[in-house]
Amino acid sequence: MRIATVIVTYNRIELLKECIGRVLNQSMPVDTCFVVNNNSNDGTREYLDSIDDDRVRAYHEETNLGGAGGFSRALTLASREDFDFVLIIDDDAMIERSYMAKITDFAKKNPKYNAYAGTVITEGKIDIYHRRRFGSKLIFWERMLEPSEYDRPRKIDFATFCGLVIRGEELKRIGAPNADYFIWYDDTEFCLRINGGIALVPKAKLNHKTSLNYENKGILSRITWKHYYGYRNRYDCAKRHIGLITCLHILGEYAVFYVGSLGMMLIRPDNMSQWQYNERMLRQVFLDCLTGKLGINDNYLP
């Protein structure tokens, strides 16, 4: 059995060191670890080039391709070879030593699935954001699995690239994620191409070294540059995989956000810069959705 791992990294060298260490120390040996360095400037290039292990293959990009571009590059490379399974992780995902052993053992017994995903733990708790089902396909509502639903293996529709494992043959069939998404919804669109759904394997666990940060303030107050890509890519994903009615519903949602931001200019002028930002960004989202424009927008970068 041949196993590959793909990792995308950007300026998180200490996390990357631990991440790669966890991959290379799996009880089910990993044959190849593809690492795409998104033009980091914190010594990542030098660190990767110093690794004395033939399993690690580093690819240094001259620009930041975003998560979507990085994973597209890494998975394209992996798809050119014959691997039985390919694990997809960020540089802050620390898989337990038995992660791939538990995934592949389940996969042998449940060959009807073409992809598998373990449990993501953040700050000692199950991070429900990473494993989801369709709540309603018509309105493109994704429902997060509740912690109680991690009691046994079950079919899910979506898994983020934080511990998703895909069969090598299926990767060859569906191809890499859409690099033009830059960030957000690249994993969702990728999952919608997978035949047979994804199996949640709760006993396979990883520690996601980030924070549980579900903000309680209203959506209009927390819109950032990332939402430009999220809104635009969600629409494109629906257009590719669901249909016109869903696309119209999504545009209706964005119209509500747009009108809401205009209204907030009148009733909450103390936060005027946020509402003006929302108005400009949502106007661009509408334009790009209707024209089919993807790729990086220089006005919306970190």
N, C-alpha and C positions, 0 to 999 in steps of 0.2 A: 504494500500500500504506500503510495506516494502522497505526501501532504505538503502544501505550500501555505505560507502566511504572507499577506500583504499589509504593509504599514505605511501610513502617510504622516509626515512629521513637519512641524514648523516651529522653530525656536523653543523647543522644550527638551533640551538635551538630557537633563537628568531623568526626566520621565522616560524618554526614549531608551536610555541605557537599561533601566529596569524592565521596560516592555520587551526589548529584544532578549534580555536575559531570561525572562519568563518563557518566551517562545522557544529558545534553544534548549531549555531544561525540561521540556515536556516529557511525560512518561511514555507517550506515543510519539516517537521521534518525528520532527519536522525536517523535511528534506531541503527546502529552500525558503528563505525569508527575503522577500522583495521589499526594499525600503525606498520610498520616494521622498526626497528631501525638497520641500517647497521653497528653495532659496533661503534657507535659514542663515542667520548671521551671528549665531551664538556659539560657534565652534562645532556644530553638528557635522558639517562636511569633513572636518579633520578627524572627528571621532569615528565616523562611519568608515573612512578610508583606512583607519588604523586597526580595524577589527580583523583578527587573524583567524577567520573561520570561513571556509569556502561556501557554507550554507547561506551566508549573508551577501546579498547583492544590492548595492546602493546605487541610486540614480539621482543625480543632482540637477534640479531644474534651474534655469536662469531667471525665471520669474515665479511668483507665487500663483500656482494654478488653482488654488482653493482646494477644498476637500474633494469636490466633484472631479476636478481635473487631475488631482493626485491619484485618486482611486481609479479613475479611468485609465491612467497611464500604467499603474501597477497591475490592474486586472487584465489589461491587454497583454502585458508581458507574461503573466501567469497562464493566460489562455493559449499561448503559443506552444506550451509544453503539455505533457500528459500527466496531470495530477488527478488523483482520485478525489481529493477534497482541497478546498482553498478557504482558509480562514481570513476574514477581513476585520482589521482592528485599527483604532486610532493609537497614537503614541502614548495616551494616558490610560489605556486599558491593560490591566494586569491580570492575565489569565491564570487560574489555578493550575498546578502541575498536571492535574488529571483532566483538564478541560477537553483536549482533543480526544483523549481515550474514551471519555464518556460520550462525546458526540459521535464518534465513529462506531462505538459499540451499539448505540441506539440506532444509528443509520443502517447497520448490518441487519438488524432485526426489523427495521421499518423502511424498506427500500422504496416505498411508494412516494416518499418525500424527496425532493431535490435540494432542499436547503434546511438548515437547522440553526437554532440559536439558543444560547444558554441564558442564565440569570445574571443580570447586571446589578451589582451591589454598589451603592454610593453612600458614604458616611454610615455604613453599617445597616442600611435599609435597602430593600428592593427598589430600584429606580424604575418606576412603571412607564416612564416615557419611551423606553427603548423597544417594547414589544406591544404590538397593537393589532386590532382587528377592525374591519369595517363596521362602524355603527350604522351607517347608511351609505351605500355606494352612490345613490342618486345625488345626494348633496355633498359627497366626498367628506364624510365625517369619520374620522379614525378614532376608535375607542381604545384607550389604554387598558391593558389587563390589570385587574386589581391584584394586590398581593395574595389574596386567597386563591386566585386562579393559577398560582405557581405550585399547587399541590401535586400536580401530575403532568405528564406530557400532554400537549394538546395542539391542535392546528391553529396557527395564527396567519394573518395576512401580511404583516409588515414587521421588519426588524431593522434597526439602524445598523450602520457599519461598525457597531461596537459589539463584536463577537459573532457576527453572522458567518456561517459556514455553508458554502455551496459546493455541490458536486462538480468536479472538473468538466464532465461531459455537458452538464447544463450551462456552465459558464461559456463553453465554446459555442453552444447553441444560441444563447441570448445576447452575448457580447458584453462589453464593458458599460459602466454607467455613462450618462451623458455629461461629457466634460463641460459643455456650455452652460450647465446649471450653476457652476462656480461653487456655491454652497446651498444646502437645504433642498430637500425633495429628490436629490440624486438617488438616495437609498430607497425612497418610496417608489419612484419610477422603476428602479432596478427590480424591486421585489414584485411589482405587478407583471413582470415578464416571466417570472419563475413558474414553471408548470407544477401543479399539485400542491401549492401552498408551502408553508414553512412550518416545521415542527419545533415547538418550544421544548427544550430539554432542561428542566429546572435544576437537575443535579449538577450540571456543568455550570460553573460559576466564574465570574471575573469581578475584580475590584476596579471600578471606574474612578480614577483619582481626580475628581472634580467636586463640585458642591451641589447639593439639592437646592436649587434656586428657582422655585416657582413663585414669581412675584404676584402679589395680590392686587396691585394697582391695576386700573382699567387698561384695556388694550390700547386705547388711543394715547395713553401716557407712556407706554413702554415701546412704541414703535421705534426701531432703529434702522440703520443701513441694511442689516441682515434681512429685515422684512421685505425689502424691495425684491430680493432674490426669492424669498419664500413665497410671496404672493404670486409673482410672475411664474415661478416654476410649478406651483400647485395648479395654476390654470393650464399650463402646457401639459402637465401630467394628465389632467382630466381630458384634455383635447385628444391626447394620444390613446388613452385607454378606456374612457367611459363614454362621453358623448356630449352633444350640443346642450341638452337641458341642464346637465351638471355645470357646463361652462357658463351658461347664462346665470345659474344660481350663484356661482362664485363671483361673477362680475357684480351681481346684486349685493353680495356681502361687502365687496370693496366700495360700492357706491354708498352704502350705509356708513362705512368708516369715513369716506370722503365728506359726506354731508355732516356727519358728526363732528369732524375736525373743524369745519367751517362754523358750526354752531358754537363750538367751544371757544372760538375767537371772540365771541360776543359775551359769553357768560364767565369765561376764565381767562381774561387777558393777561393775568399774571404769568401764564405759561405760554405766551404767544409764540415764542420760537419753536416750541414743540408742535403746535397746531399748524404753523406755516410749513414746517418740515414735512408733516404728514400730508398736507395738501399738495406740495410739490412732488413728493415721492409717489403718492397714489395716482396723480395725474400721469406720471411717467409709466407706472404699472399698467394703467388702462391702455396707453398708447402701445406699449410693448406686447401686451396680451393680444391686442387686435391686429398687430402687424407681424406677430410671431417672432419678435426679436429676442434672442438669447445672448449668452456670452457675458463678459465682464463690462460693467458700466463704471467708468472712472469716477463718477459722482457718488458712487455707493461702494466705498471700500473702507476698511478699518483705519 
